[in-house]
Amino acid sequence: MTEVFHKATLLTSRIVSIRESGKSVGLVPTMGALHEGHLSLVKTSKQQNEYTVVSIFVNPTQFNNRQDLDKYPRMPGKDMEMLAQAGCDIVFLPDEREIYPEPDNRQFNFDGLDRTMEGKFRPGHFNGVAQVVTRLFDIVQPHRAYFGLKDLQQLVIIKKVAKDLHYPVEIVPCPIVREPDGLAMSSRNMLLSEEGRKKAVILSRLLSRAKEMKGNRTPDDVIKFVIHEMNKKPGIELEYFEIIKSSDLTPVISWDAGAEIIGCLAAWVGKIRLIDNINFSL
Ligand code: AMP
C-alpha cells in the first residue's frame, strides 16, 4: 500500500521512525504528470533503498513565466495510480503553504553554473529549484535523491548545493528515457499538438547526428551544423545548442577536453519549450 502525506511535519515524523529502524530512504522529486522517465527514477530508488518517497509539487518559484506555470499539466489521479503500480512506498503531495509557510527569500550562489543555458534563458529558475529541493531534503531527509540526466544543468547545480550545504544525501543521476522515436520523455510533451509531436523528433535526431560528426568535425563545426539544420525547420525555434563539459558547464573547443562532454539544447516546438542533451563521451 502506498502511503500518502500532504503535511510536511507528518511526513518528517514518519521518515524519522523509518530511519530510526535502520532503513534507507530514497527521494524522487517530481512535478507530476508522470511518465516512464519518472518511473525509471522510482525503479532505481526502489533497487537501492528500503523506502522510496516520490514528491509531486509544481513549484511556483522555479517558473519565470506565469503562463508556463498555469498551463503545466496536472493529473494527480493518474499519477497516484502509476506510483501505486510502480510500488512507490510514500507519496508526498504538499500544497504551497507546506513547502513555503513563509515566502522563501533565500538566494543561492551557484558560482556561475546558472549563467549559461537554462539559467540564461530562465532567469531565477535554478534559485527556485534550489529552494524547493533543499526544502524537500529538509522534510524527507533522504539517504539518496534521484535526478534525471535530461535536466543535466539542474543535476550539476543540485550536486553543488547539496555539497556546499553539507546535506548528507547521495545525488544519483539517472539516464534519459526516450519515446520509441527518440523524443526525450517530458511532461510537456503532452502539451504538443499532433503536428508539433511529429516535428519534435528533430531534437533527438539532430543530437544523434551531431554525435556522429564528432569523429571528423570540431565542436564549433557541429554547433554550426545543428543551428543551421534547426533554422531550416518551420515551427521549430532553437534557443541554444551548446557543447560543454559536465564538470563546470563551460563550452569545449576540442573533443579532448579531458572531461565528460555533453551537447545540450533547448527549442520551442510551437509554443512548447523542450530540452534535450546527448553525451558525446559515451
Ligand atoms: P519533472 O517532473 O519534469 O520536474 O522531473 C522530475 C525528475 O524526473 C527530474 O529529475 C527529471 O530530470 C527527471 N526526468 C524527467 N524526464 C525524464 C526522462 N525522460 N528521463 C529521465 N529522467 C527524467
Residues whose N, C-alpha, C, O or C-beta is under 5 A from the ligand:
A	BS01	AMP	P29 T30 M31 G32 G37 H38 Y146 F147 G148 L149 K150 D151 C174 P175 I176 V177 A184 M185 S186
